[in-house]
Amino acid sequence: MITQRGAKKQRPISAVQASLALLAFGIGGAQAQEPLKIGLVSVLSGPQATLGQQVRDGFQLAIKDLGGKIAGRPVEVIVLDDELKPDVAVSKVRGLLEKDKVDFVVGPVFSNILQAIHKPVTESGAFLISPNAGTSNFAGKACHENFFVTSYQNDQPHEVLGKYAQDKGYKRAYLIAPNYQAGKDSLAGFKRHFTGEIVDEVYAPLGQLDYASELAKIASAKPDVLFVFLPGGMGINFVKQFRQAGLADKLPFLSAFTVDESVLPAQQDAAIGFRSGMSWAPNMNNPQSKAFVQNYEANFNVVPGSYAMQAYDAGQLINAALTATKGSTADKAALRAALKKADFVSLRGKFKFNTNGYPIQDFYVVKVAKRADGKFQTEIEEKVFSDYGDTYAAECPLK
Amino acid sequence: MVRCEVFMSLFAIQILNGLQLGLLMFMVAAGLTLVFGVMDFINLAHGVQYMIGAYLAAVMIALTGHYVVGLVLALIGVLLIGLLLEHVVFRPLYQRSHLDQVLATFGLILFLNQGVKMVFGASPLSVPIPSWFEGAVLLGDGILYPLYRFVIIAAGLIMALLLWLGVEKTRIGMQVRAGASHPDMLSALGVDVRRLFMLIFALGSVLAGFAGALAAPILSVEPGMGDQILILAFVVIVIGGIGSIRGAFAGALLVGLIDTLARSYMVDVLRLFTGAAAARGIANGLSSMFIYILMAIVLFLRPQGLFPARGRS
């Protein structure tokens, strides 16, 4: 059963009704029949809603593929919109924990929301599974045994491009990112594996629309390679203007979160051939991923991005753990051990958890292409990192 | 010598960028300044017309497959929506206080932003550049400038010229100017003020919509895209002088040029005094503040604006 808060909601059967039903049927194992409650916290309004919708749809698709049941228990997913506001997210998450008594919270998309809801969820004894945000503090010193990430540590997609630029022998790099913390982290991530000259690093105001003046400066600086981190609408504008300025044929375009399936429908041909770094792409060559992409497109009529893939894997992760505990959430230690094993077939192939609950996985450089049906997607070009864990895990006291 | 040439061609490009930004802002600000100056009406929803213009252009161009036909249909659509809004929402508010107008038109922003999201979805739309304006012009040492941006500059200049001719040389333009300085006298002389208001409003809507449609191929068409340009447009009309087309033109070019040049050269100027990292940090903050500092200076020295409407003080 899938319900959306705010819409008309079927109340779960009361305890009296449930026990009556049990008496009537004379079956034991009350917990095995009780619905498993999962809270899904995602951004579903505002300009970033396209990312949140992918997370919601990817997760719900996983539950649907499981027949709406996990280890014999019906699943109730309670979907909440965090509005990309930390205070709103916290109060809604408190409601999930105290009123709905959920066993799992899946979410959020953005790191600032994760910072806000991490403590309330993990301290309540529920498990927090992040399908996207993976900040450095919770990977390192502030790691928690009830926190798992099915995406990556935030630095890693940026590191992929830095390593790629280094391997390709580019000497002079020009970097551009928005002027906020994630933008600075991004450029630091790129520089971790890139030892060449940084011609300039430009921080544009968050939400800037016209990049004409930056593009003119890039053209006159004549770098070997450009690295861009401009998520959402910023990236749409930058990519179009970069192409219009005639730079696309001269300057290799490396990026993180700037050309992905959430913005490609707006960038279209302008983004073809541009590169990004990720642990998966819709053309991933394994049967489970192919089935997922086909299934997702049939259901939602858009190409799934990594956001949807990571949320789908979060659903598979919960299913694998509960199957191991035979549907029981009573023994938290057993459930935690089962989660840590990550005993499911990830859409990206190899997947396991590090000691800090973040993934160890492969990373690829992906490249934008137009498919035969006219839709756009990223496609895997080459592997950059194998079995790659994050650098912060060493600071995490968990074993 | 080579460095000097690179500097000059880069400088020329930044001037062009500033002009282009300024002319886009002018088209939005012209309507805003007339509505505010002549009708004494604060229309926060003016930026929404810009967004509607961009959305309609995206849809019409995709439907007809033809740029000019799509653009004309989009402008007709903007005009009709503008007239509808004038009739339903704005007309009852003309006699009300500024606070009521601000509240109602702000509500309209929320309503229409959410409306386009419900109709077109949250993800941005894309408008291709018309094929005969694709490509770029080589301006010195390997620096290309997109042809389409020249089109925006040309369209902006033509619009400014037409508007100037209309306001200065025609009978209706004379009434508009009279309305900007002495609206009561105008109606006492028997001019149908209500018809004049509607005309001004329609003109403002179409201009803002045209700016949105022109910007659509270079910017992403998304809900809320009009909000940012609205703030800039208010800065422009305060600097230029409320109710004055000349003021809006001068103010828009000034704001466009200063904003672009500050963003381009502030870092280099500050580097002369401090280290690179510190210069970058300060320049980012300072360059986005620059136009507001300019507005504060103008308000302090010339509260009526640089080119106020005649007879207004």
Interface residues (C-beta under 8 A of the other chain):
Chain A: S45 G46 P47 A49 T50 Q53 N179 E201 Y203 P205 G207 L209 D210 A212 S213 E214 A216 K217 A219 S220 K222 G233 I236 N237 K240 Q241 Q244 A245 G246 L247 K250 S262 V263 P265 A266 Q267 Q268
Chain B: V6 S9 L10 I13 Q14 N17 Q20 L21 A122 S123 P124 L125 S126 I129 G135 A136 D141 G142 I143 L144 Y145 P146 Y148 R149 P217 I218 L219 S220 V221 E222 P223 G224 M225 Q228 T260 R263 S264 R280 N284 S288
